[in-house]
Amino acid sequence: MVQAYILIQTEVGKATAVAESIAKIPGVLTAEDVTGPYDVIVRAEAESIDELGRLVVAKVQQVEGITRTLTCPVVRL
Protein backbone atom coordinates (compact mmCIF):
# COMPACT_ATOMS: atom_id res chain seq x y z
CA MET A 1 0.00 0.00 0.00
CA VAL A 2 1.30 3.45 -0.94
CA GLN A 3 0.17 6.53 0.97
CA ALA A 4 0.69 10.18 0.11
CA TYR A 5 -0.16 13.68 1.16
CA ILE A 6 -1.61 15.81 -1.61
CA LEU A 7 -1.14 19.54 -1.07
CA ILE A 8 -3.74 21.56 -2.94
CA GLN A 9 -4.11 25.20 -3.88
CA THR A 10 -7.63 26.33 -4.77
CA GLU A 11 -9.38 29.32 -6.23
CA VAL A 12 -10.22 31.94 -3.60
CA GLY A 13 -13.17 30.85 -1.47
CA LYS A 14 -13.27 27.29 -2.83
CA ALA A 15 -11.25 25.37 -0.18
CA THR A 16 -14.21 24.00 1.76
CA ALA A 17 -16.08 22.84 -1.34
CA VAL A 18 -12.92 21.25 -2.75
CA ALA A 19 -12.18 19.40 0.51
CA GLU A 20 -15.76 18.13 0.74
CA SER A 21 -15.71 16.87 -2.86
CA ILE A 22 -12.32 15.18 -2.52
CA ALA A 23 -13.30 13.48 0.75
CA LYS A 24 -15.88 11.44 -1.21
CA ILE A 25 -13.30 9.97 -3.62
CA PRO A 26 -12.41 6.31 -2.96
CA GLY A 27 -8.81 6.08 -1.77
CA VAL A 28 -8.93 9.41 0.06
CA LEU A 29 -8.45 8.94 3.81
CA THR A 30 -8.81 12.58 4.88
CA ALA A 31 -9.27 15.97 3.21
CA GLU A 32 -8.93 19.05 5.40
CA ASP A 33 -8.95 22.82 4.92
CA VAL A 34 -5.75 24.43 6.18
CA THR A 35 -4.15 27.87 6.23
CA GLY A 36 -0.82 28.80 4.70
CA PRO A 37 0.51 28.35 1.16
CA TYR A 38 -1.89 25.44 0.55
CA ASP A 39 -5.64 25.47 1.06
CA VAL A 40 -6.41 21.75 1.41
CA ILE A 41 -4.27 18.81 2.51
CA VAL A 42 -5.38 15.31 1.55
CA ARG A 43 -4.09 11.95 2.77
CA ALA A 44 -4.67 9.20 0.22
CA GLU A 45 -3.70 5.59 -0.32
CA ALA A 46 -3.50 3.23 -3.26
CA GLU A 47 -2.18 -0.25 -4.06
CA SER A 48 0.77 1.08 -6.11
CA ILE A 49 2.49 4.32 -7.07
CA ASP A 50 0.91 4.02 -10.53
CA GLU A 51 -2.56 3.68 -9.02
CA LEU A 52 -1.82 6.66 -6.78
CA GLY A 53 -0.88 8.69 -9.86
CA ARG A 54 -4.13 7.72 -11.55
CA LEU A 55 -6.08 8.70 -8.43
CA VAL A 56 -4.47 12.15 -8.41
CA VAL A 57 -4.67 12.85 -12.15
CA ALA A 58 -7.99 11.20 -13.02
CA LYS A 59 -9.98 12.03 -9.91
CA VAL A 60 -8.48 14.62 -7.55
CA GLN A 61 -7.28 17.08 -10.19
CA GLN A 62 -10.68 16.97 -11.90
CA VAL A 63 -12.41 18.57 -8.90
CA GLU A 64 -13.63 22.06 -9.79
CA GLY A 65 -11.79 24.88 -8.01
CA ILE A 66 -8.31 23.33 -7.85
CA THR A 67 -5.49 25.39 -9.32
CA ARG A 68 -2.44 23.29 -8.36
CA THR A 69 -1.51 20.05 -6.60
CA LEU A 70 1.70 18.68 -5.13
CA THR A 71 1.79 14.95 -4.31
CA CYS A 72 4.17 13.83 -1.55
CA PRO A 73 4.40 10.04 -1.23
CA VAL A 74 5.05 8.74 2.29
CA VAL A 75 8.36 6.83 2.68
CA ARG A 76 9.43 4.60 5.47
CA LEU A 77 13.18 4.88 6.05
N, CA, C and O of each residue as an XYZ file, in Angstrom:
308
protein
N       0.842     -1.177      0.000
C       0.000      0.000      0.000
C       0.885      1.238      0.000
O       1.839      1.321      0.774
N       0.580      2.186     -0.850
C       1.301      3.455     -0.937
C       0.392      4.544     -0.400
O      -0.780      4.621     -0.771
N       0.927      5.383      0.470
C       0.171      6.526      0.973
C       0.885      7.808      0.567
O       2.095      7.817      0.341
N       0.120      8.886      0.479
C       0.694     10.177      0.107
C      -0.140     11.302      0.688
O      -1.331     11.154      0.963
N       0.529     12.431      0.865
C      -0.158     13.684      1.156
C      -0.252     14.430     -0.159
O       0.712     14.484     -0.923
N      -1.411     15.003     -0.420
C      -1.610     15.811     -1.612
C      -1.902     17.223     -1.136
O      -2.919     17.473     -0.490
N      -1.006     18.142     -1.459
C      -1.145     19.545     -1.066
C      -1.838     20.272     -2.210
O      -1.411     20.179     -3.361
N      -2.894     20.988     -1.896
C      -3.745     21.563     -2.938
C      -3.924     23.061     -2.754
O      -4.202     23.542     -1.655
N      -3.758     23.782     -3.843
C      -4.114     25.201     -3.884
C      -5.427     25.309     -4.649
O      -5.635     24.626     -5.652
N      -6.310     26.179     -4.160
C      -7.626     26.332     -4.774
C      -7.862     27.774     -5.185
O      -7.108     28.677     -4.822
N      -8.916     27.967     -5.941
C      -9.381     29.318     -6.226
C      -9.850     29.932     -4.910
O     -10.241     29.211     -3.992
N      -9.811     31.249     -4.818
C     -10.219     31.943     -3.598
C     -11.652     31.567     -3.231
O     -12.556     31.623     -4.065
N     -11.842     31.182     -1.970
C     -13.168     30.851     -1.467
C     -13.655     29.450     -1.788
O     -14.795     29.114     -1.469
N     -12.829     28.623     -2.409
C     -13.274     27.289     -2.829
C     -12.735     26.148     -1.961
O     -13.070     24.992     -2.219
N     -11.918     26.426     -0.950
C     -11.251     25.373     -0.184
C     -12.229     24.392      0.451
O     -12.032     23.180      0.356
N     -13.263     24.885      1.085
C     -14.212     24.000      1.763
C     -14.924     23.092      0.772
O     -15.047     21.891      1.013
N     -15.389     23.644     -0.327
C     -16.083     22.840     -1.343
C     -15.149     21.808     -1.950
O     -15.557     20.672     -2.194
N     -13.905     22.185     -2.195
C     -12.924     21.254     -2.754
C     -12.667     20.114     -1.766
O     -12.680     18.947     -2.158
N     -12.436     20.435     -0.496
C     -12.178     19.404      0.511
C     -13.368     18.454      0.638
O     -13.176     17.243      0.747
N     -14.573     18.974      0.626
C     -15.756     18.130      0.738
C     -15.898     17.196     -0.463
O     -16.259     16.030     -0.304
N     -15.617     17.702     -1.653
C     -15.705     16.869     -2.862
C     -14.645     15.778     -2.863
O     -14.932     14.624     -3.180
N     -13.421     16.148     -2.508
C     -12.324     15.181     -2.523
C     -12.522     14.106     -1.466
O     -12.154     12.953     -1.693
N     -13.089     14.449     -0.329
C     -13.297     13.479      0.752
C     -14.171     12.309      0.314
O     -14.111     11.240      0.922
N     -14.975     12.488     -0.718
C     -15.876     11.444     -1.212
C     -15.207     10.485     -2.194
O     -15.799      9.470     -2.558
N     -13.990     10.788     -2.625
C     -13.299      9.965     -3.624
C     -12.727      8.714     -2.960
O     -12.040      8.820     -1.944
N     -12.997      7.536     -3.514
C     -12.411      6.306     -2.963
C     -10.879      6.385     -2.979
O     -10.282      6.793     -3.975
N     -10.263      5.997     -1.885
C      -8.809      6.077     -1.769
C      -8.356      7.266     -0.953
O      -7.211      7.311     -0.503
N      -9.243      8.235     -0.756
C      -8.925      9.405      0.063
C      -9.259      9.072      1.517
O     -10.386      8.695      1.839
N      -8.260      9.216      2.386
C      -8.453      8.937      3.808
C      -8.963     10.158      4.553
O      -9.878     10.053      5.370
N      -8.372     11.322      4.275
C      -8.810     12.583      4.877
C      -8.614     13.710      3.870
O      -7.758     13.628      2.989
N      -9.408     14.750      4.011
C      -9.267     15.970      3.215
C      -9.655     17.125      4.120
O     -10.809     17.238      4.532
N      -8.690     17.983      4.428
C      -8.932     19.045      5.399
C      -8.508     20.408      4.873
O      -7.495     20.540      4.187
N      -9.309     21.425      5.211
C      -8.954     22.818      4.923
C      -7.819     23.210      5.862
O      -7.833     22.851      7.039
N      -6.848     23.937      5.352
C      -5.747     24.434      6.177
C      -5.442     25.872      5.777
O      -5.942     26.369      4.768
N      -4.614     26.531      6.585
C      -4.150     27.867      6.232
C      -2.684     27.776      5.835
O      -2.005     26.799      6.149
N      -2.209     28.789      5.150
C      -0.820     28.804      4.700
C      -0.762     28.784      3.187
O      -1.723     29.183      2.529
N       0.359     28.321      2.614
C       0.511     28.355      1.158
C      -0.405     27.379      0.422
O      -0.627     27.526     -0.780
N      -0.943     26.374      1.143
C      -1.892     25.441      0.548
C      -3.227     25.612      1.248
O      -3.291     26.045      2.398
N      -4.288     25.267      0.540
C      -5.643     25.469      1.056
C      -6.280     24.184      1.576
O      -7.125     24.219      2.471
N      -5.870     23.052      1.012
C      -6.410     21.747      1.407
C      -5.248     20.766      1.447
O      -4.378     20.789      0.577
N      -5.235     19.901      2.463
C      -4.272     18.807      2.514
C      -5.056     17.506      2.577
O      -5.957     17.334      3.399
N      -4.689     16.599      1.686
C      -5.376     15.312      1.554
C      -4.394     14.203      1.903
O      -3.214     14.283      1.560
N      -4.874     13.176      2.579
C      -4.094     11.952      2.771
C      -4.814     10.876      1.983
O      -6.010     10.652      2.169
N      -4.076     10.208      1.097
C      -4.673      9.202      0.222
C      -3.832      7.939      0.231
O      -2.662      7.958      0.613
N      -4.446      6.833     -0.197
C      -3.702      5.593     -0.321
C      -4.153      4.840     -1.558
O      -5.287      4.970     -2.020
N      -3.220      4.040     -2.082
C      -3.498      3.228     -3.263
C      -2.620      1.983     -3.204
O      -1.680      1.912     -2.412
N      -2.934      1.006     -4.046
C      -2.184     -0.247     -4.065
C      -0.760     -0.075     -4.594
O       0.145     -0.799     -4.177
N      -0.552      0.875     -5.509
C       0.774      1.080     -6.113
C       0.967      2.563     -6.409
O       0.022      3.350     -6.363
N       2.203      2.925     -6.711
C       2.489      4.319     -7.066
C       1.775      4.703     -8.366
O       1.359      5.849     -8.534
N       1.637      3.742     -9.280
C       0.914      4.019    -10.528
C      -0.567      4.284    -10.252
O      -1.161      5.201    -10.820
N      -1.153      3.472     -9.373
C      -2.557      3.679     -9.019
C      -2.735      5.012     -8.295
O      -3.734      5.703     -8.495
N      -1.771      5.370     -7.462
C      -1.821      6.665     -6.784
C      -1.797      7.795     -7.805
O      -2.552      8.760     -7.687
N      -0.940      7.675     -8.798
C      -0.883      8.686     -9.856
C      -2.205      8.811    -10.592
O      -2.653      9.918    -10.893
N      -2.827      7.678    -10.880
C      -4.133      7.717    -11.554
C      -5.186      8.364    -10.669
O      -6.034      9.114    -11.154
N      -5.137      8.077     -9.369
C      -6.078      8.697     -8.430
C      -5.940     10.219     -8.468
O      -6.938     10.938     -8.528
N      -4.706     10.699     -8.434
C      -4.475     12.147     -8.415
C      -4.886     12.779     -9.738
O      -5.622     13.765     -9.750
N      -4.422     12.224    -10.845
C      -4.668     12.849    -12.152
C      -6.117     12.673    -12.610
O      -6.734     13.624    -13.088
N      -6.655     11.475    -12.469
C      -7.989     11.199    -13.020
C      -9.126     11.626    -12.114
O     -10.234     11.866    -12.593
N      -8.877     11.726    -10.806
C      -9.985     12.032     -9.906
C      -9.781     13.331     -9.129
O     -10.620     14.229     -9.199
N      -8.685     13.439     -8.397
C      -8.481     14.620     -7.550
C      -8.357     15.881     -8.399
O      -9.043     16.868     -8.135
N      -7.501     15.867     -9.405
C      -7.278     17.079    -10.193
C      -8.484     17.495    -11.021
O      -8.507     18.604    -11.554
N      -9.478     16.635    -11.140
C     -10.682     16.973    -11.897
C     -11.715     17.745    -11.070
O     -12.707     18.233    -11.611
N     -11.479     17.853     -9.758
C     -12.415     18.572     -8.897
C     -12.364     20.063     -9.232
O     -11.290     20.660     -9.304
N     -13.528     20.643     -9.433
C     -13.627     22.056     -9.789
C     -13.118     22.936     -8.649
O     -13.459     22.720     -7.486
N     -12.297     23.930     -8.996
C     -11.791     24.881     -8.013
C     -10.333     24.684     -7.672
O      -9.739     25.532     -7.005
N      -9.731     23.575     -8.117
C      -8.310     23.330     -7.849
C      -7.456     24.051     -8.876
O      -7.736     24.002    -10.074
N      -6.412     24.723     -8.404
C      -5.493     25.393     -9.318
C      -4.147     24.686     -9.413
O      -3.471     24.784    -10.437
N      -3.745     23.969     -8.349
C      -2.443     23.291     -8.356
C      -2.423     22.200     -7.291
O      -3.030     22.338     -6.229
N      -1.708     21.106     -7.597
C      -1.515     20.046     -6.603
C      -0.033     19.696     -6.515
O       0.730     19.881     -7.463
N       0.343     19.193     -5.363
C       1.697     18.679     -5.126
C       1.527     17.375     -4.346
O       1.023     17.378     -3.223
N       1.950     16.261     -4.949
C       1.792     14.952     -4.312
C       3.096     14.552     -3.636
O       4.160     14.560     -4.256
N       2.999     14.202     -2.353
C       4.167     13.835     -1.547
C       3.978     12.418     -1.018
O       3.326     12.230      0.009
N       4.539     11.406     -1.706
C       4.399     10.035     -1.226
C       5.096      9.847      0.134
O       6.157     10.419      0.385
N       4.489      9.051      0.984
C       5.052      8.738      2.287
C       6.111      7.657      2.102
O       5.870      6.665      1.415
N       7.295      7.845      2.716
C       8.357      6.828      2.682
C       8.633      6.356      4.079
O       8.461      7.100      5.045
N       9.050      5.153      4.186
C       9.426      4.600      5.475
C      10.900      4.254      5.421
O      11.287      3.281      4.773
N      11.726      5.042      6.096
C      13.175      4.879      6.047
C      13.682      4.003      7.173
O      14.885      3.765      7.276
